[in-house]
Amino acid sequence: MTNTVTTYDVVVAGGGPAGAATALRLARAGHSVALLERSRFDRPRVGETLAPSIQPLLRDLGVWERFVALGPLPSWGTRSIWSSTEPAAHSHLESGYDSGWHVDRRLFDRMLFDAAAEAGASVSLGTSLIDSRYDGTWQLTCSNGRRITGRVLIDATGRSATVGRSLGARRIAFDRLVGITAQWSGVDVTAEQYLLIESVADGWWYTAPLPGNVMVGMFMTDADICRRDNLTASAPWRSHLQSTTATALRVDGARLPTTPRVYSAASHRLVRQGDTRPWLAVGDAALAVDPISGSGVPRALRTAEAAATTVAHLLTHPADATPLTSYESTRNTECTTYLSTRADYYDVALPHPTPFWTRRKLQHDAQACSVGR
Ligand SMILES: Cc1cc2nc3c(=O)[nH]c(=O)nc-3n(C[C@H](O)[C@H](O)[C@H](O)COP(=O)(O)OP(=O)(O)OC[C@H]3O[C@@H](n4cnc5c(N)ncnc54)[C@H](O)[C@@H]3O)c2cc1C
């Protein structure tokens, strides 16, 4: 901890983009905030392509100059081999912001975390929140044994949503998507500043350039297919890569020094089921979306803004639970819209008659009934 205060207005568990942005906003508004982050930002992170809409969000947070100082690569658009065997190009020039960005997510997340600290949040690295009890205030235990109290608790733990689930919230999972990723080094990325997406029988690939002449590749499939084909081993992963056309060509001859790592990319909504205690979930903890939408980080920053407004109201009017209800209702609407958009993405894809694609059609029908129950 950077100071000795152990009682806070707000305790934020999770220092990814959603938690850091929420802490930053609340600290700037004059609230005492503790921001706990399990990692030390010392390992690679996924989610490297930021949509053009990130720019106004970072400007609004006052971190645009810091972002530019990280040396992100401009992303001029997307090329996709999705609904046709012919590549389709989509330019970011139409977005009104010139470009999106390809970033080193470890540096990006650390930059936001540091900005929260500078705004006055009391930050802890290498510290997980491991227990939460409410008796009028939150009695919280950290992994280093430290106990702190807070008036409002925020779950910003990402897809695991560990805090909300430990408090009894229900996680509605919409699929079992995983991403298996590795990075090629020594790639000349000057002519490659775009995201490439390619559908294959068992899922889809994306590749994107990163600063430092690196290309990241990710195979998106379902967890059971990943296990069946042993895709966390290098040889099967490379063999799946050979079933692509443009993706394999893009990294032809490049060195692949990293072994594949697997990440959960499952979509979910965390539903709090009538709980009126002063806690809320932000970012992926509240609603995790398919990377095909390219909207994870902008969404995380938007929910941070909504969460900060809700928390500010809770702190001044603790007996009024209306803002919490309204916050949840907005997340439900967001979830319904997201599921419909996701179905559109998959509906137009090549009609591979395989489990991966068939499940996406079936899931769409089932999901409409699940949200908001
Ligand atoms: C394979 C994949 C590819 C993606 N690609 C993109 C992309 O190209 N563009 C995009 O915009 N989005 C992408 N996303 C989504 C994007 O990464 C997320 O939406 C975004 O990171 C959400 O931010 P967050 O802060 O909610 O969660 P996270 O970034 O997951 O942060 C959660 C933080 O909480 C910490 N934590 C967890 N448990 C605890 C605990 N108990 N106590 C304290 N700390 C804890 C974790 O260490 C982590 O730092 C991708 C996601 C995946 C899985």
The ligand as a Tripos MOL2 file, in Angstrom:
@<TRIPOS>MOLECULE
LIG
   53    58     1     0     0
SMALL
NO_CHARGES

@<TRIPOS>ATOM
      1 C1         -8.3050  -13.9310  -26.2700 C.3       1 LIG1
      2 C2         -8.7990  -12.5350  -26.0600 C.ar      1 LIG1
      3 C3         -8.5830  -11.5560  -27.0280 C.ar      1 LIG1
      4 C4         -9.0740  -10.2730  -26.8270 C.ar      1 LIG1
      5 N1         -8.8530   -9.3090  -27.7770 N.ar      1 LIG1
      6 C5         -9.3000   -8.0500  -27.5790 C.ar      1 LIG1
      7 C6         -9.0090   -7.0320  -28.5110 C.ar      1 LIG1
      8 O1         -8.3110   -7.2490  -29.5190 O.2       1 LIG1
      9 N2         -9.4920   -5.7790  -28.2710 N.ar      1 LIG1
     10 C7        -10.2410   -5.5030  -27.1510 C.ar      1 LIG1
     11 O2        -10.6720   -4.3490  -26.9700 O.2       1 LIG1
     12 N3        -10.5140   -6.4430  -26.2350 N.ar      1 LIG1
     13 C8        -10.0560   -7.7170  -26.4280 C.ar      1 LIG1
     14 N4        -10.2900   -8.6740  -25.4930 N.ar      1 LIG1
     15 C9        -11.0970   -8.3180  -24.3050 C.3       1 LIG1
     16 C10       -10.3240   -7.4290  -23.3340 C.3       1 LIG1
     17 O3         -9.0460   -7.9610  -23.0860 O.3       1 LIG1
     18 C11       -11.1350   -7.3200  -22.0440 C.3       1 LIG1
     19 O4        -12.4480   -6.9470  -22.3710 O.3       1 LIG1
     20 C12       -10.5490   -6.2720  -21.0880 C.3       1 LIG1
     21 O5         -9.2580   -6.6420  -20.6910 O.3       1 LIG1
     22 C13       -11.4660   -6.1670  -19.8770 C.3       1 LIG1
     23 O6        -10.8530   -5.3890  -18.8830 O.3       1 LIG1
     24 P1        -11.1840   -5.6890  -17.3350 P.3       1 LIG1
     25 O7        -10.4190   -4.6930  -16.5750 O.co2     1 LIG1
     26 O8        -12.6320   -5.8120  -17.1450 O.co2     1 LIG1
     27 O9        -10.6200   -7.1740  -17.0760 O.3       1 LIG1
     28 P2         -9.1210   -7.7060  -17.1350 P.3       1 LIG1
     29 O10        -8.3550   -7.0140  -18.1810 O.co2     1 LIG1
     30 O11        -9.2330   -9.1850  -17.1810 O.co2     1 LIG1
     31 O12        -8.5150   -7.2960  -15.7280 O.3       1 LIG1
     32 C14        -8.8770   -7.9500  -14.5420 C.3       1 LIG1
     33 C15        -7.7540   -7.7560  -13.5350 C.3       1 LIG1
     34 O13        -8.1540   -8.2580  -12.2650 O.3       1 LIG1
     35 C16        -7.0400   -8.9060  -11.6500 C.3       1 LIG1
     36 N5         -7.6070   -9.8220  -10.6600 N.ar      1 LIG1
     37 C17        -8.2830  -10.9650  -10.8630 C.ar      1 LIG1
     38 N6         -8.7280  -11.4710   -9.6940 N.ar      1 LIG1
     39 C18        -8.3300  -10.6180   -8.7140 C.ar      1 LIG1
     40 C19        -8.5030  -10.5700   -7.2890 C.ar      1 LIG1
     41 N7         -9.2020  -11.5020   -6.6140 N.pl3     1 LIG1
     42 N8         -7.9680   -9.5260   -6.6040 N.ar      1 LIG1
     43 C20        -7.2670   -8.5690   -7.2470 C.ar      1 LIG1
     44 N9         -7.0640   -8.5640   -8.6050 N.ar      1 LIG1
     45 C21        -7.6160   -9.5650   -9.3330 C.ar      1 LIG1
     46 C22        -6.3200   -9.5500  -12.8120 C.3       1 LIG1
     47 O14        -4.9610   -9.7990  -12.5180 O.3       1 LIG1
     48 C23        -6.4810   -8.4990  -13.9120 C.3       1 LIG1
     49 O15        -5.4180   -7.5630  -13.9450 O.3       1 LIG1
     50 C24        -9.8000   -9.9640  -25.6550 C.ar      1 LIG1
     51 C25       -10.0010  -10.9470  -24.6840 C.ar      1 LIG1
     52 C26        -9.5090  -12.2180  -24.8740 C.ar      1 LIG1
     53 C27        -9.7300  -13.2620  -23.8030 C.3       1 LIG1
@<TRIPOS>BOND
     1     1     2 1
     2     2     3 ar
     3     2    52 ar
     4     3     4 ar
     5     4     5 ar
     6     4    50 ar
     7     5     6 ar
     8     6     7 ar
     9     6    13 1
    10     7     8 2
    11     7     9 ar
    12     9    10 ar
    13    10    11 2
    14    10    12 ar
    15    12    13 ar
    16    13    14 ar
    17    14    15 1
    18    14    50 ar
    19    15    16 1
    20    16    17 1
    21    16    18 1
    22    18    19 1
    23    18    20 1
    24    20    21 1
    25    20    22 1
    26    22    23 1
    27    23    24 1
    28    24    25 2
    29    24    26 1
    30    24    27 1
    31    27    28 1
    32    28    29 2
    33    28    30 1
    34    28    31 1
    35    31    32 1
    36    32    33 1
    37    33    34 1
    38    33    48 1
    39    34    35 1
    40    35    36 1
    41    35    46 1
    42    36    37 ar
    43    36    45 ar
    44    37    38 ar
    45    38    39 ar
    46    39    40 ar
    47    39    45 ar
    48    40    41 1
    49    40    42 ar
    50    42    43 ar
    51    43    44 ar
    52    44    45 ar
    53    46    47 1
    54    46    48 1
    55    48    49 1
    56    50    51 ar
    57    51    52 ar
    58    52    53 1
@<TRIPOS>SUBSTRUCTURE
     1 LIG1         1 GROUP 0 **** ****
